Amino acid sequence: GAGVSQTPSNKVTEKGKYVELRCDPISGHTALYWYRQSLGQGPEFLIYFQGTGAADDSGLPNDRFFAVRPEGSVSTLKIQRTERGDSAVYLCASSRDTRETQYFGPGTRLLVL
Amino acid sequence: GQQVMQIPQYQHVQEGEDFTTYCNSSTTLSNIQWYKQRPGGHPVFLIQLVKSGEVKKQKRLTFQFGEAKKNSSLHITATQTTDVGTYFCAGVSSNTGKLIFGQGTTLQVKP
């Protein structure tokens, strides 16, 4: 069956611009996670959704980052006033329920010039 | 906050040699997961360890969870070129399931 999909696969933007990154989880998965991976590092937790609500957003670096999951399926990660330090691969993962195996999408490579 | 450390950062081996990566957590873990990430790819789940002292095997891969549930290791016997990639351990939050990843160990295998 279909895995986790993320769009776009690559995004190049200029400093100060707004970007949206989309995640389509595996159908029926109630838990959705966003992670950020910088070069040479392990993925870093950003935010976790159980259904429509953000159950844990403790990993969001600052208030320029925001994520939604209005219908409990697709999620969008939004970054305002992008900075060069935001450049990274943004990974989305979903699982059937909390603490179950997480399946990662291919990621969105964000480059802020 | 909880931290997960992993060593070594890089390992180059000759094909057929063994390989081990070690993972240590600053706090006791409810469970630990291992992932493999190929160059340019995304993390792929390998295994989860839950019990103190647990040992699990997948073909040439052996995973161990320490008695104190604060450390873990992955051992690959007789490496092959297909083993190339970065291996991550990740501690699992007991409440939310969020993963706290180590920095990863990148394995290069010379044919």
Boltz contact constraints between the chains, C-beta under 6 A:
constraints:
  - contact:
      token1: [A, 42]
      token2: [B, 88]
      max_distance: 6.0
  - contact:
      token1: [A, 42]
      token2: [B, 101]
      max_distance: 6.0
  - contact:
      token1: [A, 42]
      token2: [B, 102]
      max_distance: 6.0
  - contact:
      token1: [A, 42]
      token2: [B, 103]
      max_distance: 6.0
  - contact:
      token1: [A, 42]
      token2: [B, 104]
      max_distance: 6.0
  - contact:
      token1: [A, 43]
      token2: [B, 101]
      max_distance: 6.0
  - contact:
      token1: [A, 45]
      token2: [B, 98]
      max_distance: 6.0
  - contact:
      token1: [A, 48]
      token2: [B, 96]
      max_distance: 6.0
  - contact:
      token1: [A, 48]
      token2: [B, 98]
      max_distance: 6.0
  - contact:
      token1: [A, 55]
      token2: [B, 96]
      max_distance: 6.0
  - contact:
      token1: [A, 56]
      token2: [B, 96]
      max_distance: 6.0
  - contact:
      token1: [A, 98]
      token2: [B, 97]
      max_distance: 6.0
  - contact:
      token1: [A, 99]
      token2: [B, 97]
      max_distance: 6.0
  - contact:
      token1: [A, 101]
      token2: [B, 45]
      max_distance: 6.0
  - contact:
      token1: [A, 104]
      token2: [B, 42]
      max_distance: 6.0
  - contact:
      token1: [A, 104]
      token2: [B, 43]
      max_distance: 6.0
  - contact:
      token1: [A, 106]
      token2: [B, 42]
      max_distance: 6.0
  - contact:
      token1: [A, 107]
      token2: [B, 42]
      max_distance: 6.0
